[in-house]
Amino acid sequence: MTMLDDHTTAATWPTAYPDGYAVVDVETTGLARDDRIVSAAVYRLDARGNVEDHWYTLVNPERDPGPVWIHGLTTDVLESAPLFPEIAGELAERLDGRVLVAHNAIFDWSMIAREYARAERTAPTRQRLCTIALSKELALPLPNHKLESLAAHFGVVQQRAHHALDDARVLAEAFRPSLHAAARDGVRLPLLECRPLTEWSDTPALPRVGYQSSYRQTSWRPSRKRPPCPYPNPGRYVPGERLVQGMRVAFSGDTSVDRELLEDRAVEAGLHIATSVSRLTSLLVTNDPGSSTSKTVKATSYGTPVIDEAAFTQLLRDVVPAPSSPVPAPAASVPAPSSPVPAPAASVPAPSSPLPSLPSSTSVPASTASDG
């Protein structure tokens, strides 16, 4: 008997909990922001985590399949699979009105959001829940945050790791008891907003022969190096006041807005993006201030102010311009000449100070895809 066959429920179910969930897993050509989905699976659950149906499809990524040794999907297998725009509608129906649940949900949501952006559509998802974050809220005694560890904790048997349908099944089976434990203990679900991707730059991927190492973290937009912040660091952010250009801002953990887009907005506002937290950091932005990441631990030790993403986004709307730098005084006065010097015919204006430059479808119909 799996955990999904256990029909025990919390005596009083929290009224604030969502009405339904879509447990999702996607397999991709890599981890980069320009990689593509090669398969997707969705388990639809009701408000108490009971399975309603499930669905699975291959997706033709229109490029090499990436790490075949991980997901097992070759070019031959994917060649006749539907393109993402062809399955976008059916996937949207399964996500609509539900909280997207995934293990490391920022990754699955980001990949889905980018695919919808490429297809010039919008995913109907409004909120997501990461089971890693939920396991932290429940303080589960896990050795690590891998899906296999979560599954083992609840006695769920994994049959085909990195197969989207089986990974989604395993997560659905582990999510139900997690949800009931949260309801029993009155735990707040770590829900985050899913904001559709609207700042998409559709640049074609470079042609590849065979598999090249794309299983890495890179940019989904044209590669560029951010110029250094042209403003001096004015110091730490003072809670309740406005941000000032030049402040050093660090980010930690999952964000509703794609991290790179959020950083770009901060740079455009005149802020400096810090990759780590030090005594010079003005502000740490995180939606999980109670986590024990190196950044949050350092921020606590240094007394660095911490705010969440929503507050930071509000502050970005009204950033105080950097104070004008005064013109430096001359290093030393020039002594008056001992003998008269003829006055110049015309005065020469002093140079101005330079300013900084700113597959065939393999979907499973709902009628035959029930986990009763």
Secondary structure in CASP SS format (residue, H / E / C, confidence):
PFRMAT SS
TARGET T0000
AUTHOR 0000-0000-0000
METHOD secondary structure of the structure
MODEL  1
M C 1.00
T C 1.00
M H 1.00
L H 1.00
D H 1.00
D C 1.00
H C 1.00
T C 1.00
T C 1.00
A C 1.00
A C 1.00
T C 1.00
W C 1.00
P C 1.00
T C 1.00
A C 1.00
Y C 1.00
P C 1.00
D C 1.00
G E 1.00
Y E 1.00
A E 1.00
V E 1.00
V E 1.00
D E 1.00
V E 1.00
E E 1.00
T E 1.00
T C 1.00
G C 1.00
L C 1.00
A C 1.00
R C 1.00
D C 1.00
D C 1.00
R C 1.00
I E 1.00
V E 1.00
S E 1.00
A E 1.00
A E 1.00
V E 1.00
Y E 1.00
R E 1.00
L E 1.00
D E 1.00
A C 1.00
R C 1.00
G C 1.00
N C 1.00
V E 1.00
E E 1.00
D E 1.00
H E 1.00
W E 1.00
Y E 1.00
T E 1.00
L E 1.00
V C 1.00
N E 1.00
P C 1.00
E C 1.00
R C 1.00
D C 1.00
P C 1.00
G C 1.00
P C 1.00
V H 1.00
W H 1.00
I H 1.00
H H 1.00
G C 1.00
L C 1.00
T C 1.00
T H 1.00
D H 1.00
V H 1.00
L H 1.00
E C 1.00
S C 1.00
A C 1.00
P C 1.00
L E 1.00
F H 1.00
P H 1.00
E H 1.00
I H 1.00
A H 1.00
G H 1.00
E H 1.00
L H 1.00
A H 1.00
E H 1.00
R H 1.00
L H 1.00
D C 1.00
G C 1.00
R C 1.00
V E 1.00
L E 1.00
V E 1.00
A E 1.00
H C 1.00
N C 1.00
A H 1.00
I H 1.00
F H 1.00
D H 1.00
W H 1.00
S H 1.00
M H 1.00
I H 1.00
A H 1.00
R H 1.00
E H 1.00
Y H 1.00
A H 1.00
R H 1.00
A C 1.00
E C 1.00
R C 1.00
T C 1.00
A C 1.00
P C 1.00
T C 1.00
R C 1.00
Q E 1.00
R E 1.00
L E 1.00
C E 1.00
T H 1.00
I H 1.00
A H 1.00
L H 1.00
S H 1.00
K H 1.00
E H 1.00
L C 1.00
A C 1.00
L C 1.00
P C 1.00
L C 1.00
P C 1.00
N C 1.00
H C 1.00
K C 1.00
L H 1.00
E H 1.00
S H 1.00
L H 1.00
A H 1.00
A H 1.00
H H 1.00
F C 1.00
G C 1.00
V C 1.00
V C 1.00
Q C 1.00
Q C 1.00
R C 1.00
A C 1.00
H C 1.00
H C 1.00
A H 1.00
L H 1.00
D H 1.00
D H 1.00
A H 1.00
R H 1.00
V H 1.00
L H 1.00
A H 1.00
E H 1.00
A H 1.00
F H 1.00
R H 1.00
P H 1.00
S H 1.00
L H 1.00
H H 1.00
A H 1.00
A H 1.00
A H 1.00
R H 1.00
D H 1.00
G C 1.00
V C 1.00
R C 1.00
L C 1.00
P C 1.00
L E 1.00
L E 1.00
E E 1.00
C C 1.00
R C 1.00
P C 1.00
L C 1.00
T C 1.00
E C 1.00
W C 1.00
S C 1.00
D C 1.00
T C 1.00
P C 1.00
A C 1.00
L C 1.00
P C 1.00
R C 1.00
V C 1.00
G C 1.00
Y C 1.00
Q C 1.00
S C 1.00
S C 1.00
Y C 1.00
R C 1.00
Q C 1.00
T C 1.00
S C 1.00
W C 1.00
R C 1.00
P C 1.00
S C 1.00
R C 1.00
K C 1.00
R C 1.00
P C 1.00
P C 1.00
C C 1.00
P C 1.00
Y C 1.00
P C 1.00
N C 1.00
P C 1.00
G C 1.00
R C 1.00
Y C 1.00
V C 1.00
P C 1.00
G C 1.00
E C 1.00
R C 1.00
L C 1.00
V E 1.00
Q C 1.00
G C 1.00
M C 1.00
R E 1.00
V E 1.00
A E 1.00
F E 1.00
S E 1.00
G C 1.00
D C 1.00
T C 1.00
S C 1.00
V C 1.00
D C 1.00
R H 1.00
E H 1.00
L H 1.00
L H 1.00
E H 1.00
D H 1.00
R H 1.00
A H 1.00
V H 1.00
E H 1.00
A C 1.00
G C 1.00
L C 1.00
H E 1.00
I E 1.00
A C 1.00
T C 1.00
S C 1.00
V C 1.00
S C 1.00
R C 1.00
L C 1.00
T C 1.00
S C 1.00
L E 1.00
L E 1.00
V E 1.00
T E 1.00
N C 1.00
D C 1.00
P C 1.00
G C 1.00
S C 1.00
S C 1.00
T C 1.00
S H 1.00
K H 1.00
T H 1.00
V H 1.00
K H 1.00
A H 1.00
T H 1.00
S H 1.00
Y H 1.00
G C 1.00
T C 1.00
P C 1.00
V E 1.00
I E 1.00
D C 1.00
E H 1.00
A H 1.00
A H 1.00
F H 1.00
T H 1.00
Q H 1.00
L H 1.00
L H 1.00
R H 1.00
D H 1.00
V C 1.00
V E 1.00
P C 1.00
A C 1.00
P C 1.00
S C 1.00
S C 1.00
P C 1.00
V C 1.00
P C 1.00
A C 1.00
P C 1.00
A C 1.00
A C 1.00
S C 1.00
V C 1.00
P C 1.00
A C 1.00
P C 1.00
S C 1.00
S C 1.00
P C 1.00
V C 1.00
P C 1.00
A C 1.00
P C 1.00
A C 1.00
A C 1.00
S C 1.00
V C 1.00
P C 1.00
A C 1.00
P C 1.00
S C 1.00
S C 1.00
P C 1.00
L C 1.00
P C 1.00
S C 1.00
L C 1.00
P C 1.00
S C 1.00
S C 1.00
T C 1.00
S C 1.00
V C 1.00
P C 1.00
A H 1.00
S H 1.00
T H 1.00
A C 1.00
S C 1.00
D C 1.00
G C 1.00
END
